[in-house]
Amino acid sequence: MKKLLKVLLINLIFLIVGLFVIEGILTFYPIRDPFKQEKISTRYYFTPTKLPKEQFTITIEDQLPGFKNYDKQVTVTTNNLGFRYQEDLYTNKKSDDEFRIFAIGGSTTECSFLNDGDDWPSLLAKQMNDVFLGKNISVINTGQSGHNISDHLHLVIQQLIHLNPDLFIVYAGVNDLYASITKSTSQNKSTYPLKVRGELLLLTETQIGRRLYYLVKGMNPNPYHITAETNQQNRAAIVSEMAFTNFPEELNFDYSLNGLEALIGICKALNIKLVFLSQAVSWDEKDTDLDSWQTSIFGNARYREKDLRRAMDELNAHNISLCNKHNIPYINMQQELTPNSDNFFDDMHLNYQGSNNLSEVLLQFFEKNDYLLNSLNKQANPN
């Protein structure tokens, strides 16, 4: 028996040493961590966006509202700054005829379930260039899931104002509502069951583990390609089983409103145009197609849709009032986008039709509003 244990111990030592040697060799031929994006912290003073110069593939699950005839493999590509934009930005210089717009917001601006070119900033750029002939209008999507007004300010101050912007379009609200409900200025990650994911996060810290992961997934481990699945149905099922929590008696929106006022002040001081879009949500709507796709929890608590809708309407009203105070044009997207599965696939995220409808609402606004037309004409005729 002792001899057998000795043999097993020796073999175990050789196995461990062998694994270390193999891992050391593989580090000279590294492949990509499939969960690298998810390991990025978004709560440092410098708030990062997505990984730069990357391409992500999102597998859309069956039955997702609004995706019946849409691609099941969605590609999201980032430029050198991590923005969802087809061109790299290495200088703040732009051509004389370029009018540069930055779209700012959270996941409802990022539109990560939609193909490159189908997010509303990309659609808006195409539509505006088709209408405003002779102009070179670029719309750069800087949206990042989970970002609130604090993140938007950091992004504007640390990056965007240095890139020669002409106009900011801010579509925001739901992540600021999250901060107000949880009494936190930062997003706490939801605790959906991630037992398998947690094990995979540990396993994929090694090159051996990553190769095993890709082998099981049947995926070519391209170092510039990450694949993920939407998993919305599972998340919605988890939420539906949670008990409701009593909604806070009173919400304080001061942090959000102070942030928006600071952003307005920056734009006025630097002569940057600003258009604010109030957040549209599908809460408390009678749409059976969306009932089983609601995934929102706040600080690990589930609230009734009627309470969330009332709070969202209240925050939107405060934001609109602040815009009126400073003569900032705004569009009430809750009124413009029908809150059903024609536009949304869950609580607030847009499907393709919703993305297209939002961009068309913006286009109509810019066609009729001198706020932008005067800037375009001045740019085209500087003298």
Residue pairs with C-beta under 8 A, 6 or more apart in sequence:
19 208
22 208
23 206
23 207
23 208
26 207
26 208
26 211
27 207
29 207
30 207
30 223
31 207
31 210
31 211
31 214
31 221
31 223
32 210
32 221
32 222
32 223
32 224
32 225
32 226
33 39
33 204
33 205
33 210
34 200
34 204
34 210
34 213
34 214
34 217
34 226
34 227
35 197
35 200
35 201
35 204
36 51
36 226
37 50
37 51
37 54
37 56
37 226
38 201
39 201
40 48
40 51
42 48
42 144
42 146
42 147
42 151
42 187
43 186
43 187
45 154
46 154
46 158
47 147
47 150
47 151
47 154
47 155
47 158
48 82
49 78
49 81
49 82
49 83
49 142
49 144
49 155
50 56
50 76
50 78
50 82
50 83
50 84
50 144
51 78
51 82
52 78
52 79
52 80
52 81
52 82
53 78
53 79
53 80
53 88
53 224
54 77
54 78
54 224
54 226
55 75
55 76
55 77
55 78
55 224
55 225
55 226
56 75
56 76
56 77
56 78
56 112
56 225
56 226
56 227
56 228
57 73
57 74
57 75
57 76
57 225
57 226
57 227
57 228
58 73
58 74
58 75
58 76
58 112
58 113
58 227
58 228
58 229
58 230
59 72
59 73
59 74
59 227
59 228
59 229
59 230
60 67
60 70
60 71
60 72
60 73
60 74
60 113
60 230
61 229
61 230
61 231
61 232
61 233
63 233
64 113
64 230
64 232
64 233
64 293
64 345
64 351
65 289
65 290
65 293
65 341
65 344
65 345
65 346
65 351
66 341
66 342
66 343
66 344
66 345
66 351
66 352
66 353
66 354
67 113
67 345
67 351
67 352
70 351
70 352
71 115
74 112
74 113
74 114
74 115
75 115
75 116
76 84
76 112
76 115
76 116
77 84
77 86
77 116
78 84
78 85
79 85
79 86
79 87
79 88
79 89
80 88
80 89
80 90
81 88
81 89
81 159
83 89
83 140
83 141
83 142
84 110
84 111
84 116
84 119
84 121
84 122
84 141
84 142
84 143
85 140
85 141
86 116
87 138
89 140
89 163
92 162
92 163
92 164
93 164
94 100
94 164
95 136
97 134
97 135
97 136
97 379
97 380
98 136
98 137
98 138
99 135
99 136
99 137
99 138
99 166
99 167
99 375
99 376
99 379
100 138
100 140
100 163
100 164
100 165
100 166
100 167
101 121
101 124
101 125
101 137
101 138
101 139
101 140
101 165
101 166
101 167
101 168
101 169
102 139
102 140
102 142
102 160
102 163
102 165
102 167
102 168
102 169
103 109
103 120
103 121
103 124
103 139
103 140
103 141
103 142
103 143
103 169
103 171
104 142
104 143
104 152
104 155
104 156
104 160
104 168
104 169
104 170
104 171
104 172
105 143
105 147
105 152
105 170
105 171
105 172
106 143
106 144
106 145
106 146
106 147
106 148
106 172
106 174
106 175
107 143
107 144
107 145
107 146
107 349
108 143
108 171
108 174
108 279
108 280
108 348
108 349
108 350
109 119
109 120
109 121
109 141
109 142
109 143
109 171
110 119
110 141
110 143
110 144
110 145
111 118
111 119
111 120
111 141
111 143
111 349
111 350
111 355
112 145
113 230
113 345
113 349
113 351
114 350
114 351
114 352
114 355
116 122
117 123
117 126
118 352
118 355
118 356
119 141
119 143
119 355
120 350
120 355
120 356
120 358
120 359
120 362
121 139
121 140
121 141
121 143
121 169
121 359
122 139
122 141
123 355
123 356
123 359
124 139
124 359
124 362
124 363
125 137
125 138
125 139
127 359
127 360
127 363
128 135
128 137
128 139
128 363
128 366
129 135
129 136
129 137
131 363
131 367
132 376
134 380
135 376
135 379
135 380
137 376
139 169
142 155
142 160
143 171
144 151
146 175
146 187
147 155
147 175
148 172
148 175
148 176
148 178
148 179
148 185
148 187
148 256
148 259
149 172
149 176
149 255
149 256
149 259
149 260
149 263
150 185
150 186
150 255
150 259
152 170
152 172
152 259
152 263
153 259
153 262
153 263
153 266
156 168
156 263
156 266
157 266
160 168
161 266
161 270
161 272
165 272
166 272
166 273
166 375
166 379
167 272
167 273
167 274
167 275
167 372
167 375
168 263
168 267
168 272
168 273
168 274
168 275
169 275
169 277
169 362
170 263
170 274
170 275
170 276
170 277
171 277
171 279
171 333
171 358
172 276
172 277
172 279
173 278
173 279
173 312
173 315
173 316
173 319
174 279
174 281
174 312
174 347
174 348
175 187
176 253
176 255
176 256
176 259
176 315
177 279
177 308
177 311
177 312
177 315
178 187
178 298
178 299
179 185
179 186
179 187
179 255
179 256
180 251
180 252
180 253
180 255
180 256
180 311
180 315
181 248
181 251
181 298
181 299
181 303
181 311
182 188
182 298
182 299
183 252
184 299
185 255
188 299
188 300
190 297
190 300
191 300
192 234
192 235
192 238
193 238
200 213
202 209
203 209
203 212
203 213
204 210
204 213
210 221
211 221
214 220
214 221
217 227
219 227
232 293
232 295
232 345
232 346
233 292
233 293
235 295
236 292
236 293
236 294
236 295
236 346
239 294
239 295
239 296
239 297
239 302
240 292
240 294
242 297
242 301
242 302
243 302
244 302
244 303
244 304
245 301
245 302
245 303
247 303
247 304
247 307
247 308
247 311
251 311
251 314
251 315
253 314
253 315
253 318
256 315
256 318
256 319
257 318
257 319
257 322
260 276
260 319
260 322
261 322
261 326
263 274
264 274
264 322
264 323
264 326
264 328
266 272
267 273
267 274
268 326
273 371
273 372
273 375
274 328
274 329
275 328
275 329
275 330
275 331
275 362
275 365
275 371
275 372
276 319
276 320
276 323
276 328
276 329
276 330
276 331
277 330
277 331
277 333
277 358
277 362
278 316
278 319
278 320
278 330
278 331
278 332
278 333
278 334
279 312
279 315
279 316
279 333
279 334
279 348
280 333
280 334
280 336
280 337
280 339
280 343
280 344
280 348
281 308
281 309
281 312
281 334
281 339
281 347
281 348
282 290
282 339
282 340
282 343
282 344
282 346
282 347
282 348
283 294
283 296
283 305
283 306
283 308
283 309
283 312
283 339
283 347
284 305
284 306
284 308
284 309
285 339
285 340
287 339
287 340
287 341
289 340
289 341
290 340
290 341
290 344
290 345
290 346
293 345
293 346
294 305
294 346
294 347
295 346
295 347
296 308
296 346
296 347
296 348
312 334
313 334
316 332
316 334
319 330
320 330
320 332
322 328
323 329
323 330
324 330
329 365
329 369
329 371
331 361
331 362
331 365
333 358
333 361
336 357
336 358
336 361
337 343
337 344
337 354
337 357
337 358
337 361
341 351
342 353
342 354
343 350
343 351
343 353
343 354
343 357
343 358
344 350
344 351
344 354
345 351
350 358
366 372
366 373
367 373
